[in-house]
Amino acid sequence: MVTGANRGLGRALVESLLSEDAAKVYAAARHPETLADLAARDSRVVPLALDLTDLEQISRAAALAADTTLLINNGGSLAFTDPLDGDLAAVDLDLRTNFIGTLATSRAFAPVIERNGGGAIVNLLSLVVFGPVPAMAGYSASKAAASMTQALRAQPAAKKITVHGVFPGAVDTDMIRAFPIPKTSAADVAAAILDGLENGQDNIFPDPMARDGHQAWRDDPAAFERRMASM
Ligand SMILES: NC(=O)c1ccc[n+]([C@@H]2O[C@H](COP(=O)([O-])OP(=O)(O)OC[C@H]3O[C@@H](n4cnc5c(N)ncnc54)[C@H](OP(=O)(O)O)[C@@H]3O)[C@@H](O)[C@H]2O)c1
C-alpha cells in the first residue's frame, strides 16, 4: 500500500514494487483517476482514493485494503513558509498531511498488517528532520513531528511489524523542482528504500545527499544546522 502513488516518489515506489514481484500494490491517491495508466498497464495495481487529511477516507482505505502487509506512508505536502511570517494555514496543512495523516494511516493499517501475520510500515521523512531549512520551516517541523515513527517502532514491534524511517536528501520530483541543486532520481531513491527495507534498516538514507548529510550531522550537529539554514 503506497500513499501519494500517482506521481513523484510514490509512483516510482509502485513501479519498484511491481518489478520486485509484489503480488498486489494498492496505489492510493487523492484523485485515483490519475492512476488509470498504471492500473491499465498492470492488473496487480489497485487504485484507491485516499486524501491524508480525510480521516474517514483513511479508515475506509484500511477496510478495503484488508490484505495489506506493507504500508509506505509516502504522500506529503510542502509549503514554503518562513518561521516568522509564513502563512499559518499552510503550516497547518503540512502538519495535518505529513504528521497527522501519516500517524492516522499508520494507526488504521497497523491492525490490518497484524491480522495478516506481520509486515512493515515505512514512513517518508526527510533530511530536514536533522536540520530544518528556514524557507520550509513548517514542512521541516511536520517531518520532525512524524519522527513519532520511533515511538511507533516501539509499539507494533511486538505485533511483528517493523517500522522504518526514510530520510531522503533532494529527490528529482515536482516537490523541489524550483531548487537548482543536485538531485537523485525518484527511481533510484525508490530502489534504495526497498533495499533498506529488505536489509532490515530501521533508518534508511536512500541517496548520496542523505548519507553525506547524516554523517555531517553526526560529526558536528551545529555546523550541519548552519549548512541547512543557508539553503
Ligand atoms: N522530493 C524531495 O526532495 C523529498 C525529500 C525528502 C522527502 N521527501 C518526501 O517524499 C515523499 C514524496 O514526495 P515527492 O518528492 O514524490 O513529492 P511530489 O512529487 O510533490 O508528490 C507528492 C505526492 O503526495 C501526494 N499528496 C499531497 N498531499 C496529499 C494529501 N493531502 N493526501 C494524499 N496525498 C497527498 C501528492 O498527490 P497530488 O498529486 O494529489 O498532489 C503526490 O502524489 C513526501 O513525503 C516528501 O515529503 C521528498
PDBQT file of the ligand as one rigid body, heavy atoms in Angstrom, charges set to zero:
ROOT
HETATM    1  N1  LIG A 301      11.409  15.489  -3.287  1.00  0.00    +0.000 N 
HETATM    2  C1  LIG A 301      12.272  15.549  -2.282  1.00  0.00    +0.000 C 
HETATM    3  O1  LIG A 301      13.384  16.124  -2.404  1.00  0.00    +0.000 OA
HETATM    4  C2  LIG A 301      11.955  14.905  -0.962  1.00  0.00    +0.000 A 
HETATM    5  C3  LIG A 301      12.942  14.904   0.021  1.00  0.00    +0.000 A 
HETATM    6  C4  LIG A 301      12.673  14.327   1.256  1.00  0.00    +0.000 A 
HETATM    7  C5  LIG A 301      11.456  13.734   1.497  1.00  0.00    +0.000 A 
HETATM    8  N2  LIG A 301      10.506  13.742   0.517  1.00  0.00    +0.000 N 
HETATM    9  C6  LIG A 301       9.214  13.132   0.833  1.00  0.00    +0.000 C 
HETATM   10  O2  LIG A 301       8.933  12.100  -0.104  1.00  0.00    +0.000 OA
HETATM   11  C7  LIG A 301       7.514  11.966  -0.246  1.00  0.00    +0.000 C 
HETATM   12  C8  LIG A 301       7.151  12.025  -1.715  1.00  0.00    +0.000 C 
HETATM   13  O3  LIG A 301       7.460  13.322  -2.197  1.00  0.00    +0.000 OA
HETATM   14  P1  LIG A 301       7.698  13.641  -3.735  1.00  0.00    +0.000 P 
HETATM   15  O4  LIG A 301       9.061  14.188  -3.846  1.00  0.00    +0.000 OA
HETATM   16  O5  LIG A 301       7.287  12.500  -4.577  1.00  0.00    +0.000 OA
HETATM   17  O6  LIG A 301       6.685  14.863  -3.883  1.00  0.00    +0.000 OA
HETATM   18  P2  LIG A 301       5.612  15.232  -5.023  1.00  0.00    +0.000 P 
HETATM   19  O7  LIG A 301       6.175  14.916  -6.356  1.00  0.00    +0.000 OA
HETATM   20  O8  LIG A 301       5.222  16.632  -4.712  1.00  0.00    +0.000 OA
HETATM   21  O9  LIG A 301       4.410  14.232  -4.727  1.00  0.00    +0.000 OA
HETATM   22  C9  LIG A 301       3.684  14.343  -3.535  1.00  0.00    +0.000 C 
HETATM   23  C10 LIG A 301       2.653  13.245  -3.509  1.00  0.00    +0.000 C 
HETATM   24  O10 LIG A 301       1.942  13.362  -2.275  1.00  0.00    +0.000 OA
HETATM   25  C11 LIG A 301       0.572  13.494  -2.582  1.00  0.00    +0.000 C 
HETATM   26  N3  LIG A 301      -0.176  14.282  -1.596  1.00  0.00    +0.000 N 
HETATM   27  C12 LIG A 301      -0.012  15.578  -1.239  1.00  0.00    +0.000 A 
HETATM   28  N4  LIG A 301      -0.948  15.945  -0.343  1.00  0.00    +0.000 NA
HETATM   29  C13 LIG A 301      -1.718  14.840  -0.135  1.00  0.00    +0.000 A 
HETATM   30  C14 LIG A 301      -2.856  14.564   0.652  1.00  0.00    +0.000 A 
HETATM   31  N5  LIG A 301      -3.435  15.511   1.440  1.00  0.00    +0.000 N 
HETATM   32  N6  LIG A 301      -3.403  13.321   0.605  1.00  0.00    +0.000 NA
HETATM   33  C15 LIG A 301      -2.856  12.365  -0.169  1.00  0.00    +0.000 A 
HETATM   34  N7  LIG A 301      -1.794  12.549  -0.955  1.00  0.00    +0.000 NA
HETATM   35  C16 LIG A 301      -1.226  13.776  -0.937  1.00  0.00    +0.000 A 
HETATM   36  C17 LIG A 301       0.522  14.165  -3.948  1.00  0.00    +0.000 C 
HETATM   37  O11 LIG A 301      -0.757  13.975  -4.527  1.00  0.00    +0.000 OA
HETATM   38  P3  LIG A 301      -1.412  15.046  -5.571  1.00  0.00    +0.000 P 
HETATM   39  O12 LIG A 301      -0.864  14.696  -6.929  1.00  0.00    +0.000 OA
HETATM   40  O13 LIG A 301      -2.868  14.845  -5.435  1.00  0.00    +0.000 OA
HETATM   41  O14 LIG A 301      -0.959  16.419  -5.130  1.00  0.00    +0.000 OA
HETATM   42  C18 LIG A 301       1.631  13.407  -4.640  1.00  0.00    +0.000 C 
HETATM   43  O15 LIG A 301       1.200  12.137  -5.048  1.00  0.00    +0.000 OA
HETATM   44  C19 LIG A 301       6.905  13.109   0.587  1.00  0.00    +0.000 C 
HETATM   45  O16 LIG A 301       6.531  12.613   1.845  1.00  0.00    +0.000 OA
HETATM   46  C20 LIG A 301       8.050  14.073   0.725  1.00  0.00    +0.000 C 
HETATM   47  O17 LIG A 301       7.915  14.913   1.844  1.00  0.00    +0.000 OA
HETATM   48  C21 LIG A 301      10.725  14.301  -0.706  1.00  0.00    +0.000 A 
ENDROOT
TORSDOF 0
